[in-house]
Amino acid sequence: MHWSTSCIIATGLVRGMTFCHRLLPPAEAHSLWKDTLWQTANFVILLAVLVYFLRKPVGRYLHRRSQKIKQDIDLARQDRKEAQARLEEIKGKLSRLDEELSAFKKGILQEAQRERRRILAEAKHEAEELLKATNKKIDSEVKLARRRLREYIAGLSVEQAEKVLKGSLTDKDQEALIKKYLAKLEELQ
């Protein structure tokens, strides 16, 4: 504390005590000034003792407090700078977000196209395999049908031969039989 501040406070207290004494007048008029003078002197001595003993601790406290406030202000400035930097970083990321989303979407679409092509290739391969298997089955069925037809024709030929052996065939019958046999062979092919 400064002396000027202490003096202003002391003067205010003395005036306050004087005002109180005017409200309650003492028995003797000269004792009012005497009491006021003693009270003021006691107050000034008390104030001087308090200032003498408390000046250093209060000064140290106020100095530490002001240093703490300065540190807090510096930390707040530093935190504000960091927050500002983070805000700029976030703004940058947000500005690039559309580009990143576009790139991500493009990547997803490309991956979907690749997957589509892969699935189509697999389906085509499976269809070809199925077609090959079906063709093999058809070929085997055709071979089986031809074999059965040959057996049937052979059976008919045997029957006809039996008829020929049992009875005489005329030339016309033989020609008709050969034509019939040739027609059936052509149907098989």
C-alpha positions as CSV (number, residue, x, y, z in Angstrom):
1,M,0.0,0.0,0.0
2,H,1.1,3.5,-0.7
3,W,1.2,6.2,2.0
4,S,-1.2,8.4,0.2
5,T,-3.8,5.7,0.2
6,S,-3.2,5.1,3.9
7,C,-3.6,8.8,4.7
8,I,-6.8,9.0,2.7
9,I,-8.2,6.1,4.6
10,A,-7.1,7.5,7.9
11,T,-8.6,10.9,7.2
12,G,-11.9,9.3,6.2
13,L,-12.0,7.3,9.5
14,V,-11.2,10.4,11.6
15,R,-13.9,12.4,9.9
16,G,-16.3,9.5,10.4
17,M,-15.5,9.4,14.1
18,T,-15.8,13.2,14.4
19,F,-19.2,13.0,12.8
20,C,-20.3,10.3,15.3
21,H,-19.1,12.5,18.2
22,R,-21.2,15.4,17.0
23,L,-24.3,13.2,17.1
24,L,-23.6,12.3,20.7
25,P,-22.0,15.4,22.3
26,P,-19.6,14.7,25.2
27,A,-20.0,16.3,28.6
28,E,-17.2,18.7,28.0
29,A,-16.5,20.5,24.7
30,H,-12.7,20.4,25.0
31,S,-12.7,16.7,25.7
32,L,-14.2,16.2,22.2
33,W,-11.0,17.5,20.5
34,K,-8.9,15.7,23.0
35,D,-10.6,12.4,22.4
36,T,-10.6,12.9,18.7
37,L,-6.9,13.7,18.8
38,W,-6.1,10.6,20.8
39,Q,-8.2,8.4,18.6
40,T,-6.6,9.8,15.5
41,A,-3.1,9.3,16.9
42,N,-4.0,5.8,18.0
43,F,-5.4,5.1,14.6
44,V,-2.3,6.5,12.8
45,I,0.0,4.5,15.0
46,L,-2.1,1.4,14.4
47,L,-2.1,2.1,10.7
48,A,1.7,2.7,10.7
49,V,2.3,-0.6,12.6
50,L,0.0,-2.5,10.2
51,V,1.7,-0.9,7.2
52,Y,5.2,-1.6,8.7
53,F,4.4,-5.3,9.4
54,L,2.1,-6.1,6.6
55,R,3.7,-4.2,3.8
56,K,6.2,-6.9,2.8
57,P,3.8,-10.0,3.1
58,V,1.0,-8.1,1.4
59,G,3.4,-6.8,-1.3
60,R,4.7,-10.4,-1.8
61,Y,1.2,-11.7,-2.1
62,L,0.2,-9.0,-4.5
63,H,3.4,-9.5,-6.5
64,R,2.7,-13.3,-6.7
65,R,-0.9,-12.7,-7.5
66,S,0.1,-10.3,-10.3
67,Q,2.7,-12.8,-11.6
68,K,0.0,-15.6,-11.5
69,I,-2.4,-13.3,-13.4
70,K,0.3,-12.6,-16.0
71,Q,1.0,-16.3,-16.3
72,D,-2.7,-17.0,-16.7
73,I,-3.0,-14.3,-19.3
74,D,0.1,-15.8,-21.1
75,L,-1.4,-19.3,-20.9
76,A,-4.7,-18.0,-22.1
77,R,-3.0,-16.3,-25.1
78,Q,-1.1,-19.5,-25.8
79,D,-4.3,-21.6,-25.6
80,R,-6.0,-19.1,-27.8
81,K,-3.2,-19.4,-30.4
82,E,-3.4,-23.2,-30.2
83,A,-7.2,-23.0,-30.5
84,Q,-6.9,-20.7,-33.4
85,A,-4.4,-23.1,-35.1
86,R,-6.8,-26.0,-34.4
87,L,-9.6,-24.0,-35.8
88,E,-7.6,-23.2,-39.0
89,E,-6.7,-26.9,-39.3
90,I,-10.3,-27.9,-38.9
91,K,-11.4,-25.3,-41.4
92,G,-8.8,-26.7,-43.8
93,K,-10.0,-30.2,-43.3
94,L,-13.6,-29.1,-43.8
95,S,-12.7,-27.4,-47.0
96,R,-11.0,-30.6,-48.2
97,L,-13.9,-32.7,-47.0
98,D,-15.8,-32.3,-50.2
99,E,-12.7,-33.3,-52.2
100,E,-12.1,-36.3,-49.9
101,L,-15.7,-37.4,-50.1
102,S,-15.6,-37.0,-53.9
103,A,-12.4,-39.1,-54.0
104,F,-13.9,-41.6,-51.7
105,K,-17.1,-41.9,-53.7
106,K,-15.0,-42.2,-56.9
107,G,-13.0,-45.0,-55.3
108,I,-16.1,-46.8,-54.1
109,L,-17.6,-46.5,-57.7
110,Q,-14.4,-47.9,-59.2
111,E,-14.4,-50.8,-56.7
112,A,-18.0,-51.5,-57.5
113,Q,-17.2,-51.5,-61.2
114,R,-14.3,-53.9,-60.6
115,E,-16.5,-56.1,-58.5
116,R,-19.2,-56.0,-61.2
117,R,-16.7,-57.0,-63.9
118,R,-15.4,-59.8,-61.6
119,I,-18.9,-61.1,-61.0
120,L,-19.7,-60.9,-64.7
121,A,-16.5,-62.8,-65.6
122,E,-17.3,-65.5,-63.0
123,A,-20.9,-65.8,-64.3
124,K,-19.6,-66.0,-67.9
125,H,-17.1,-68.6,-66.9
126,E,-19.8,-70.6,-65.1
127,A,-22.2,-70.3,-68.1
128,E,-19.4,-71.5,-70.4
129,E,-18.8,-74.5,-68.1
130,L,-22.5,-75.2,-67.9
131,L,-22.7,-74.9,-71.7
132,K,-19.8,-77.3,-72.1
133,A,-21.3,-79.8,-69.7
134,T,-24.7,-79.4,-71.5
135,N,-23.0,-80.0,-74.9
136,K,-21.2,-83.0,-73.5
137,K,-24.5,-84.4,-72.2
138,I,-26.3,-83.6,-75.5
139,D,-23.4,-85.3,-77.4
140,S,-23.6,-88.4,-75.2
141,E,-27.4,-88.4,-75.5
142,V,-27.1,-88.2,-79.3
143,K,-24.5,-91.0,-79.4
144,L,-26.8,-93.1,-77.2
145,A,-29.8,-92.3,-79.5
146,R,-27.7,-93.2,-82.6
147,R,-26.6,-96.4,-80.9
148,R,-30.1,-97.3,-80.0
149,L,-31.3,-96.4,-83.5
150,R,-28.6,-98.6,-85.0
151,E,-29.6,-101.4,-82.8
152,Y,-33.3,-100.8,-83.8
153,I,-32.3,-100.7,-87.5
154,A,-30.2,-103.8,-87.0
155,G,-33.2,-105.4,-85.4
156,L,-35.4,-104.4,-88.3
157,S,-32.8,-105.7,-90.7
158,V,-32.7,-109.0,-88.9
159,E,-36.5,-109.1,-89.0
160,Q,-36.5,-108.3,-92.7
161,A,-33.8,-110.9,-93.3
162,E,-35.9,-113.4,-91.5
163,K,-38.9,-112.5,-93.8
164,V,-36.6,-112.8,-96.8
165,L,-35.4,-116.1,-95.6
166,K,-38.9,-117.3,-94.8
167,G,-40.3,-116.2,-98.1
168,S,-38.9,-115.1,-101.3
169,L,-38.5,-111.5,-101.9
170,T,-39.0,-109.9,-105.2
171,D,-36.6,-107.3,-106.6
172,K,-39.2,-104.7,-105.8
173,D,-39.3,-105.7,-102.2
174,Q,-35.5,-105.6,-102.0
175,E,-35.3,-102.1,-103.5
176,A,-38.0,-100.9,-101.2
177,L,-36.3,-102.4,-98.2
178,I,-32.9,-100.8,-99.2
179,K,-34.6,-97.4,-99.7
180,K,-36.2,-97.6,-96.4
181,Y,-32.9,-98.6,-94.8
182,L,-31.1,-95.7,-96.4
183,A,-33.8,-93.2,-95.5
184,K,-33.5,-94.2,-91.8
185,L,-29.7,-93.9,-92.0
186,E,-30.0,-90.4,-93.4
187,E,-32.4,-89.4,-90.6
188,L,-29.8,-90.6,-88.0
189,Q,-27.1,-88.4,-89.5
